[in-house]
Amino acid sequence: MTNAKSYIIVHAGRRDDYQMALALHEHGQLFCLVTEAYFPLDCLFFNKIVSFLGIKKKLNLRFKEGLPSKKVIVSYSAFVFELLFQLTKNVSFDKRKGYALGLKAKKISQKNNISIIAVNTCAYDAFLNNKVEPKVLFQFHPHISYVTTIFDEEIRLNPKSKKSLKQEYEYSLSNDAIEKLRNEINLATNYICASSVTKRSLEFEGVNTRLIKVVPYGVDVSKFQYVKREEQDFFNVIFIGSLNQRKGISYLLEAMRKLSNVSLTIVGRGIFDENLLSGYDFPIEVFKNVTQDVLIEKLQKAHCFVLPSILEGFGQVILEAMATGIPVIATENTAALDVITNAKDGFVIPIRNTQEITTIINELQTNFSLVNSIGYQAHLTAQKYNWEKFRSTFVQHINSISQ
């Protein structure tokens, strides 16, 4: 593909395991990735810095096999802001990191006349006053206005949710940061989302649907391996994610309250509001910040995975659970609509629908053969959504924009 257009990718962290940059590199179309930290194993200087500051565990995984460091440009100002954020947890440093990355990408773009694919939070400064087109926005999370609309509605309907929802990223931003996030979409010429719900959030803000492409994420099925489930005395439901109302955890708890001989395994990370667990008398096991190996072990021992989220940009754990061979129950405000065929390889339900969760779990519990028949179909579906497919579809779409 020697005549294909090259692009600059800009994002912070390990965004989607560097799959966009890797995809373009594999096709000879990556001009560079602009990010705040990238640590090959032999990069002694950076590894010494982060080791000295005590944050090596968080930063030394910034590397992707197959993506050479010569294709990665580090913004040193963004790196400093990342260090400050890791040391202080002050969100303003995280936002300034995104701005620095956008400015660095724009400078390279204008100097070399190379188009940018920017992840939201970096896009505003990358696209502002930049005449190089196309300007492609990868919106990995629903637009901020859509998010706060849904969350404000949830707080009105469910006041108990206010504490955890108000801890969310969208409520921690300054007015200036909010305006930048809102206006990123007005500076882009094309849009890519990982899910239909994220696409819907852009349409909610008036973006032309013809300019938006949904490219679902992938899963590493070699890690999340299939296991046939065995019937036990208790039907084990598993929930993975932040213990907060963004994930709709109260609707799962209320659904399980109505059932007998059920247990709940919670694998928690991020915001963790333990008050949401009070008042329930069925067995609940909680595991915080576990390794991926432990997470996989818990998935393989469970009979059903439920993600009752109020709003997700994708919900990667949906595909991970499906790959291990269990039925997934997830709301339509996740990637469920994109990867699940209802009642065949999982279940797609409306948000806030406690009764539907109860009904489906009861059906699986009563007719246990469905756990394995639907779970096996889920496993087959997950195999179709691998990272190789994501990279291929991503590059095909990028090239269709350039034509």
Secondary structure by P-SEA (a helix, b strand, c coil): cccbbbbbbbbccccccaaaaaaaaaacccccccccccccccaaaaaaaaaaaccccccccccccccccccccccaaaaaaaaaaaacccaaaaaaaaaaaaaaaaaaaaaccccccccccccccccccccccccccccccccaaaaaaaaaaaaaacccaaaaaaacccccccaaaaaaaaaccccccbbbbccaaaaaaaaaaccccccbbbbbbbbccccbbbbbbbbcccbbbbbbcccccccaaaaaaaaacccccbbbbbbcccccccccccccccbbbbbccccaaaaaaaaaaccbbbbbcccccccaaaaaaaaabbbbbbcccccccccccccccbbbbccccaaaaaaaaaaaaacaaaaaaaaaaaaaaaaaacaaaaaaaaaaaaaaaac
